[in-house]
Amino acid sequence: MSFIPPDTLTITAADHRTNLYRAGEGSPVALLHGSGAGVSAWANFAPVIGPLAQYFDVIAPDIAGFGQTELKPDTEYGIGLWVSHFVGILDALGIEKISVVGNSFGGALGLMTAINHPDRIDRLVLLGTPCGRFPMTDGLRAQLEFDGTLDGMRRAVSFFPYDPAIITETLIQRRFEAATRDGALEAFRKLMPAPQGDAPEVRGIPEKMLRSVQHKALILHGREDRVVPHFCAENMHAWLQNSDLVSFGRCGHWVQIEREPDFLRQVIGFLGADQ
């Protein structure tokens, strides 16, 4: 299988200068990254863009405020703006309807787009996606408490995989450089404030809203996820009317990285299946 290198594009969406990667032909598929210091579409999905581009028209954007996409100092960021930004990306690219592969925050963004703009979403693949309410995990707290140091980045990323060997010094250094470039740490604090209190609660998309989603959904979740616990996937599967759940043992929060061949097989089969 030959690698299809993506094009790097700059477009305007929801009044934000937006960075995205695009490769391939066929049915459109968006890869939506998670959140956290140093995160970007490239950091989350670089190894799988080429393989997926063999089958689909793949776009991987940096959502407003993340990666290389603009963050406006006077703008209030939240899920409403991020949905508008994603829909704006589709409008700018002339894409009427798209399937979403969303990692964590990216899965929640895909779901909220499906809830608010159901005609723009085809199918959903949800990786380590939070839902309902659950206690703050050590892994999520480590992302929110990133202090701008190399040791802080090392600690933050250590919670993502099951196998610590996946975390290389190169990976740590790249995310650290992205997270500490001029203005990046201040931007991160604006997007993701540090948790308050001893036992804060995380609030994902509630059950009632998820039960309204009619789209076909594939939930992929690591059994040993220390950022978003596995029971979130079980709840989401119960609440989404048209969903399948695949759990991966000895796997943490990065299904697409830790179990790449299985991830590709599941996603290509699900998104390439007959409607």
ZIRACOR-V211199 format. One record per helix or strand of 2 or more residues. SS is the DSSP state (2 for helix, 1 for strand). FROM is the first residue (numbers start at 1). LEN is the number of residues. If there is no record, write none. Layout:
# ZIRACOR-V211199
{{SS | FROM | LEN} {SS | FROM | LEN}}
This chain:
# ZIRACOR-V211199
{{1 | 7 | 7} {1 | 16 | 8} {1 | 28 | 5} {2 | 41 | 13} {1 | 57 | 5} {2 | 79 | 15} {1 | 98 | 6} {2 | 105 | 12} {2 | 118 | 3} {1 | 121 | 7} {1 | 133 | 3} {2 | 138 | 7} {2 | 150 | 9} {2 | 164 | 3} {2 | 169 | 12} {2 | 184 | 8} {1 | 201 | 3} {2 | 207 | 4} {1 | 217 | 6} {2 | 230 | 10} {1 | 243 | 6} {2 | 255 | 4} {2 | 260 | 13}}
